[in-house]
Amino acid sequence: MNVWQGIVLVIVVLSIVGVESLRANNGGNQIVTIGTFAAADETCLTRKIFKFQSDPQTINFISTTAINWIRVSQQSQYGAKSGIAASIIGGAIATEMLTLLVEDTGNKNFFQSDVLVEMRCTP
């Protein structure tokens, strides 16, 4: 192998490494959980935020029993460019009422993929 072939090989390898780093999820979490999961709890709310809905979304929920666990999961294909963030802005976990703020971490004013929100409550 001569010098030029070696230089071309190095350039190709560096290019592939650069492309692979761009393909990974670079926007944050794809799953956010709040609270403590218990197998005995029952699903008391399932809500889907659809792709292209405005960002952020607020979910208000009042249950007849305590809300113990929340999972917010991004339903995206491989190579998502954003993640999700979720926080309780009203009420509290382990109470009957709370307000959840769900945000897409991308630089857009809409959700870039579907998001599923699940809450589990004391039976």
ABEGO torsion letter per residue (X at the ends): XBAAAAAAAAAAAAAAAAAAAAABBAAEBABBBBEBBBAABBBABBBBBBBGBBOBBBBBBBBABBBABBBBBBBBBBGBABBBBBBBABEBBGBABBBBBBBBABABABBABBBBBBBBBBX
